[in-house]
Amino acid sequence: MRPAGRARRAAVLLTVLPVLAMAGCSQSHDDKRGRGDAPVLGGRGEDSPAQVLHMPDGFGDLATKCVGPGQRGYSTTRWFGKDDDGNDVTLPAQTAVVPDPDCR
């Protein structure tokens, strides 16, 4: 194969492979597997920013915000790591909603 043909083939692969890799990360793919976001009334939920509390490395960050009248939500980030046998482990984000009279 001539050098120009190799370069062209490499350019095509470098263009097509990332597109194919990202196709597996689509919203519809996550929705079909039960991992997408829950549907929101009117297509848009309450999107005010949360207060994010950054934790040291190795600990999940914490986000909090009012999620309804008299209710505050807390959520941590997911954790990725290894178990004692060296296997990959992903722990889900933890969520809690607690009464908060300051939330209006």
N, C-alpha and C positions, 0 to 999 in steps of 0.2 A: 504494500500500500504506500502511495506517495505521501510525503510529509503534509502536503496541503489537505489531502483526504483525511488524515489522522486529526489534524487541527480542526477541520470542519466537524468531524464526528465527535470530538471532545467538546466543542462548543455546543453542539446540539444536546449532548448528555448533560452538560452543566446547566443548560437552560431547562430541560424537561424534568430531570430528576427532582429538583426542589419543588416544582409544581406538583408532581405526583406524590411526593412525601407530604405536602401540606393538604392534599385532598383527604387524607385520613384524619385530619384534625378539624373537620368542618363541624359547624353547629348541628347539622342534621345527623351526622355520625354520632355525636354525643347524645342527641335527643333519642335516637333509636336505641342506644345502650342504656338509657335512663340516667345519663350523667349531665344532661344539659340543664340550663336554668329553667325554673318553673315558669309557666306562662303568666303574664302580667296583664291585668285588666287594662284595656285601651292601648296595649303595646308599650306602655312606658310606666314604670313604677315611680315611687318616690325616690329621687336620686340625689338627695342632698349628701354632701360628703360626710364620711365617718371620721371620728377621731381615731387615729392610729397610734398605738403605743408600741414602739420598736423594742424588742427584747434582744439580749445578747445572742451571739451566734450559737446555734444548737437549740434554741428555744423558739417556739412559734410566736410571731407578732400577734398583737391583739387589736381588734377594731371594735368600736362601740358607737352607737347612735340611738336616738329615739326612733322606735319603730311603730309607734302608735300612741294614742292618748294614754299616758300613765304607764307606758311600757318602754324599756330599754333593752336593746339587743347587744350581745357580745358574741364575737366570733374570732377564732384563731385561724392561722394559716395552716395548710396541710404540712405534714412533716414527711420528708423522704430520708430514708437511712437504711441501715443493714441490721438484721437480727444477729443473734449469737453465732449462727451458722454461716453468716456472710451473705444471706439471701436478701434481695431488695425488699424493702417494706415501705408502704405508704400508709400513713395514718390519716384518716379523714379530718377535716376541719371540725372543731367542736363549736357548738352554738348553744347559747342560753338566752332566754328572754325573762327579765325580772321586772317586778313593779318598780316604777320610779315616778314619784309625784311631780318631779320637775319637767317631765316630758308632757307637752301639751298637744 
